[in-house]
Amino acid sequence: MNEIHQSLPFLAPELLKKIEESAVVKEIPKDTEILREGQFVKVIPIVLSGLVKVYSRFKGKELLLYYIRPNEGCIMSFAASFKNDPSKVHAVTEEDSRILLLPVDEVASWIQQFPSINTLFYQQYNLRYSELLDTISHVIFDKMDTRLMDYLTEKSSLTKQNPIKLSHRQIANELGTAREVISRVMKKLEIEGKVLQHSNTIEIIQW
């Protein structure tokens, strides 16, 4: 499959051939849960097109961890499968997505046979580690209005949409706070001329 070669050009040709033989490419609709907390990982997803959100849930609240963009994989799935542990995160498609599913059993043997596959996971580990540090920094040091604007800007950039269809409750879930807090801060941003709220969308005015 040519799209696999385009998404993973750094892998050895022999490994790409095995991936074509063993992996599955699936079209997954928007808002589909592809991984849940406590589930044992059987496949490792690589996004070919679309967008996947990865988040954790604690005491009924969600916290956005990162997005899996095209040509990226889920390092949390890889870590859980490598140790045969249940997943600690949830993953859901943010839009219609085309996803390459690597069978865990095969990946274990590929790691020994083809060292180049480690490049994929090392890249993802470094990327997610940097994003995690950014998230922690935002939570500890940034005020909620800064966090909210950064969130909206990233969401608009990822989805290539402005206005963005989002509810205050959804934003609150992803930022790990209360809906009332988001509504209050959103009103502040609107007064400052940074956003404009419509009936069911939010438009970013000032980037």
N, C-alpha and C positions, 0 to 999 in steps of 0.2 A: 504494500500500500504506500503510494507515494507520499501521502500526508504524514505517515510515521517517519519516513526518512527526512522530511522537511522539519518536523518537530524535534527530532532527536538526531541531528546530523553528526554529533560527536561520538556516537556509538559505533562499534566495529560492525562491518557489513555482516559478519557471521551472526552477531547478536541480533541485528535488525531482522535478519531472516527468521531466527527463532521466535522473535516477538511476533512477526507476521503469522507464524504457524500456530502460536499458542495463545496470543492475546485476543481480546474481543474489542471491537469498536462499537459503542452504543450511542444512539441518539436519546438523550434524556431531557424530558420537558422541564420547563421552569418550575421552581418550587417543589422539586422532588428530593426527598431525603435519600442520600446515597450512603450515609454512614451515621450511626447513632452511638451514643455513649453506652458502653457495656457490650457492644457487639464485637465478636472476634472478626478480624480482618481477613478476608479471603482473597481480595484483589486490591491492588494499589492503583488508584486513578491518576491518569495523566490527561490534563485538559488539552484537547486539540483545538476546540473553539468553544466560545461561551464563557461562563464565569461560575465559580463555585465558592460559596461562603463557608468558612470553618469557624465554629464558635464553641464555647463551653457553657454549661448551665450550672448554676449554683443557687439553691434555695428559690427556685422558680424564676430566677433572673438569668438572662443571657449576657455573654460578653464576647463581642467579635474579636477573633484572634487574627485572622488574615483571610485574604481572598486567593484562590488558585486561578491564575490567569492562563491564557493559552500558552502551551509549551512548558507548563509547570506541573509539578506533582504535589502530593500531600505527604509531607515528611512525617506527620503524626501517624498516618496509616503505615508508613514504612517502619517506623520505630515500634509500633504495636505489633506488627506482623513479625518483625525480626525477633522479638522476645516472646512471641505467642501470648501477648497480653491483650485483654479487652481494650477497646478504644476508650480514650478519655475525652473525646470530642464528638461533636455532631458536624455533619457536612450536608449542605443542601444547595441545589442549583439555583443561582440568582437569575438566570435566563436560560433559554433553550441551549443545551450544550451537547457537544460531541466529545465523548470521553473514551480514551484508551484504557482498558482494564487489564493490568498485568497480574496474572495468577501468582499468588504468594509462593506456592511450592516451586514454581519454575524460577522465580526471582532468586530464591535461596541458592539454587544451583548455578544460576547465571553469575552471581557475585563471585563465585569461585572460579568459574571458567573465563569470564570476561571482565577484567578489572575496570574497563572503561565505563561500565554501568555505575560504578561508584561516583563518577563525575556528576551524574545526574543528582544523586542523593546528597553529595557534598555541597553542590550548588544550592539545592533547596534548603539544606540545613543552615548555610550561611545567610541566605535570604530571610528565612523565618526567624532566625536568631536576631538579626538586625531589626526586623519588624517588631519582634517581641520587646526588645529594648526600647524602641520608639513608643510602643503602647504603654509600657510601664512609665516612661518619662512623661507622656501626656497625662496619665492618670494622676501621677504624683505632683507634677509641677504646673500643668496648664489649667487655667480656669475653664469652666464648662463652655463658655462661649467660643473659646479658641478650639476646644476639642470638637464642638459641634460644627464649626465652619470647616475644619480640616476633614471631618467625616463627610460632610455634604460635598465638598470639593472632590474628594477621592471617589465618592459614589458616582458623581456626575462624570468624572473622567473615565472610570471603569466601564460604565454603561453607555457612555457617549450620549447622555440625555440631559437636557436642561430646558424645561423643568423636570424634576425627578418625582416619580410617584412613590411617596413615602408617607406613612402615618407617624404621628408623634409617639405612639406606643411602640412601633417597630424600631424607631430610632432609639428610644429609651432602652429597649431590650438589648440592642447591639452595643450600646455604650455603657450598659450595666448601671442604669440609674432609673429614676421614677419618671413616669409620663408627665407629671405635673412640673417637674424640673425642666424637661425639654420644652414644654409649652411656654413656660415663663422665659426661658432663654431665647426661644425662637421669636417671641414677641419683641424682645430687646434687639435682636439682630434685624428684625423688620423695621423697627423705629430708626435704627442706625443706617438703614438703606442698603443693607448687605444681602437681604433675601426678600422675596415677595411670596406670601402664602396664598395659594388658590384653594379651591374647594377640596381637592384631593392630591394636589401636587405642591412642590416647593421649588421656586425659581431662584437661582443664585444671581444676584445683580452685581455684587462686588467680589471679584476673585482675589 
